[in-house]
Amino acid sequence: MITVPEGFGKALGERADEWVASLPKLATKACSRWRLTPDGPLMNGMCAIVLPVRQADGHRAALKITWVGTETENEPLALRVYNGEGAVRLLDHDEELGALLLERLDHTHSLDDEPIDKAIGVICGLLRRHRDLTAPAEIRRFEGELRDHPAIPRELFAAARDVADNRTMGTTLVNEDLHFQNVLRGDREPWLMIDPKPLSGDREYSVIPLLWNRFDELDGQKGLTDRFLAICDAAELDVAKARDWTLCRAVANWVWCLEEDLEDFAGFCAEIARWAART
């Protein structure tokens, strides 16, 4: 029996309470189905719990049970496409339970713990490795929807709207939530990506999480420019395309943060949006 942390799942939306209440039963079923033995304390992110387990043959693994929504429903498919190349390996998947059996990584050591130059180098290496992966037809595509908000300056919203309407999207398999905390130490490879939020689009769409994460380490606008250009150079990205998608995503997430009363993060998005519009 597992104990779900108090407050987990509150931001997930309608019927999340029922899902959270069902998690102990779902975990028990998954452990029984795959003959797993719990092997450590339960962990959780925003929309999933992760239980360290041992398989019947003694190998270490991780049982992940995810709230299935638009961003997460195709995580198993994306992991199959990555096939363990620079990404955590998917050992099994039970769609009925929303359960993924994954190779175990070192959750105590992510790229968030490394110097920023090294962290960027590692992530950009992953972006280069995954540049030729075409997204399967089932993976959602960017739809260009931007919600307006009275706090967003008109010229910034218009510029982001222009990108969303007129910038043609590619069909590469993109992880739109690739950031420093989502790359962990591994045994098979030194660093492996976890928790992909797959999208069919341009690789340049992946840049902005690498700007708003560890934002406090940036030296103002110059630091923002330096990091952006370092990412584009190391990952071999199109600078103009990366700038456009960074502006578009900054405005979209700025609106979301304002709606969710996430003041600090809204400030990061606002600064990035203004920077991108001037660049």
N, C-alpha and C positions, 0 to 999 in steps of 0.2 A: 504494500500500500504506500502510495506517495502522498505527500502533503504539498499542495499547491500554495505558493507564496500569496499572502493576503494582498489584494489589490491587483493581482495579475489579471490582465484581460479587460480592464475597465474601458480602455480606449479603442476596443476592437469593433464595437458597434452592436447592432441588433442581434439578440440571441447568444451573445458571447457568454453571458452568465451560465446558460445551459451547457455550453461547450466546456467551460472551465470546471463546472461541477462534474462533468463526465470524464475528466482527464484521468483520475485514478483508475477507473474501469478500463479506459482505452489503453493505458500503459500496462495494466495487468494482462489484457488480451494480447497485446503485442509481444510481451515477454513470454507468454505461453506459446503463441504461434511460432515464434522464432527461437524458443528454448534459450531465453536470455536470463541472466542473473544480475540484478543491480550491483553496481561496483563503485558507488560513490554518491555524493550528495546531488540532489536535483538542481539544475540550473535553468535559467529562463532568460529570454530576450523580450522584445515587445510583443511578439505574436507566436511564440513557440516555447515549449519546455524541452529540455535535453537531459536525459538520464544516462550517465555512464553505465555500461553493462559489459558482461562477459558472455561470449557465445559458448555454445556447448563444447567446442573444441578448446576453450580457454582463451581465445583471441579477444583482445579488447575492442570495443566498439562503442557507438553512441546511439541511443534511441531518441529520435526527435519527433515530437508530435506538434503539428503546425495548424494554426487557424487558417483554413483554406479560404483565400479571397483572390481578388484580381491579381495582386502582385505575387502571391505565393503558389497559386495553383499549378504552375508549370515548373516549379523548382526541380522536381524529380526528372522531368524531361530534359531540362537544361543540364543537370548533372550527368545524365547519360551522354549528352552531346560532348561535354567536357571530358568525359571518360577518364577522370583522374589526372588529366594533364593540367597541372597547376591548380587543381581544385580538389576538394575533399571527394573521396570515392564513395559513390552510392552502392551499398551492398545489397539492399533490398528495399522494396516500397510496397506498402499496403494502402491502396487508395481509400478503401472503406474506413480505415481507422485514421487516415491522415498521418500515417506513421512512416518515417524514413529510418532505415538502419544504415548508419554511416561509419566510416573508419574513424577511429578516435584520434583527435589532435590535442595539442597542449593548449587548453583554453586559458591558461594563466599567462601565456606569452603571445602577444599579437604585435603587429607592426606599430601599434600605438606606443609600444615600449622602446622602439628603436629610434635613433636619430632620424630627423625628417628627411635628410638627403638619402639615407639608405632605404627608408620606407618608400619614398617615391620611386627609387630605382627598382625595387622589387615589384611594386605594383605595375610600373610601366613595362617591365619585362613580361608580366602576365598579359597585359594588353597587346603586346606584340605577338605573343604566342597564340592568342585567341583571335587574331585579326582575320583569319581565313575561315572561321566557323560561320556557316550560314544558319540562320535561325529556322527551325522547323515551322511549318505552316501554322501549327497550333499556338505558337508563341504570339502574344499580343503585340500589335504594332502601335507606334506612336500615333495618336489621333488628333493632336494639335488643339486640344480644348484648353482654354485659359479662362478662369473666372476673374471677373473684375472686382475691384475693391476701392472704395473712395479714398483710402490712404495711399494708394499707389499713384505716383505722378503720371499724368496723362501721356507724356512723351515716352516714359519708360514702358508703360503698358502697350502703347502703340508700336514701339520698336519690337517688343516681345511677340506681339500679335502678328507682326509682319514676318518674323522668323517662322512662327508656327504655321502660318498660311502658305508661305512661299518657299521655304527651304525643303528640298526633296530629301526624304529619309531613305537610307539604305536598308539592307536586309541582313546585316551581320547580327550574330547573337551577342547582345549587349547585356551586361550586368549593371543596371542603373543604380545599384546601391553598393558599388565597389569602394570601400574605404579602409582605413588603417586597422580598425578593430575587427574587420571581417577577413583578415588574412592572419592565419595562426601557424605556429610552429608545427611541423610534422616530422615523421620518421622517414617516410618514403621520399619526400622532398623537403628541403629546409622550410619552405613557406607554401601554404595551400589556402586557397580562397574558400570561404564558406558562405552560406545564405544568399545565393544569387537571386536577384529579382530580375528575371529575364525579360528582355524586350527585343523586338526585331527592329533594328535601326542602324545608326551610325556609331562607331566607336567613340567619337567625340562627345557623344551624349553622356559618357561616363566621367567626364572631367570634374564636374562641380562638387561631388562629394569629397574630392581630394582637396578642395579649397575651403569648404565650410567646416570640415573636420580639422582639428588642430589650428583653427582660425586664430586663436590667441597667440600663436607663435609667429604670425606674419608681422612684418615691419611695415604696417600701413599699406598704402596703395603700391609703393615700390615693391614691397614683399609679395603682394598679390600678383603683380605682373611677373616677378621673378619666378614664383612657383608655377604659375600658369605656363610660362614659356619653357620651364624646365620639364614639365609634364609633357607638353606637346613635342618637345625635342626628343626626350627619352622614349616616348611611346610611338614616335613617328606618326603624329596626328596632323591633320590639316588645321592650321592656326585659325583661319577665318571661320571655318565650320565649328571649331571648338568654342570660339568666342560667341558665335550666334547661339549655339545650344546652351552655353553657360548663361547667357542673358535670359533666354526663354525659361530655363529651369529656375533661375534665381527669382524671377517675377512670380512664376507659378507657386513656388514654395514660400515666397514672401506672403502671398495671399493666404495660403494654408496656415502658416504660423500666426497670422493676425486672427484668423477665425478660431484657432485653438488656443489663443492667448499665450503663445510661446515667444515672449518678448525678446529674449536674448538671441534666439535663432532667427527671429524676424529681422533683427538688426544685422546679423551676418549676411542674410539674403539681400537686404537692402543695399548694403555696402558693395556686395559683389555685383548686383544689378547696375548700380551707378557706375562702377568701374568698367564693366563690360560695355555699357552704352558709350562711354568716352573712349574706349580703346580702339 
